[in-house]
């Protein structure tokens, strides 16, 4: 059963092209070590606001329960930043554990000093997920 690593990354919008270049390089290495697919998505700021994704009951409770969370809140986005949602699919947890360890030890996935800092690693949100359903 596939296994997924997921990331939520606050990124300075001006670094988007640099991030894309780096992510393509990293993705190629991950594929060498067994990843099935790597996907990066940029938050669409022209889409409906986050309220559109919540049921009427949740929207109605805003006064009592406080603001609804969205990706910008979760990623602690600051002025001039966007959000990247990224995931890597592996054939299994075992393949992920072995492949990720090998990929992270590969110097090609390490940021180069001359490229500067693409994003603040301490603000990266990450997790590993076992598939629940696929429809």
C-alpha angles and dihedrals in degrees: 000000000000120000125206135208111201131194136190109199128186105213133183104247090227088062095055096104091046091049091049091052092048093045092053089052092048092045091056090054093047089051089053088056096049109278112147099203140357120200129186120187129184119218108255105230090189093061123100113288119265093265089072089067095056129081119252091254091058092048090049092054094059093102093052103033103033129240124342116245124244135172094273091055093044091050093044090234116200131199112297094021135112131193127250118201108198134175139179121206120210128187092241143345090262092052089048094049092050097038096045093050090051093044094050090051090054112099091218091074094052116097113249118235092230090059092059125215113323096187139346107270092203089063094050113113113209140169143162119238135197113212114259100180139345118200 
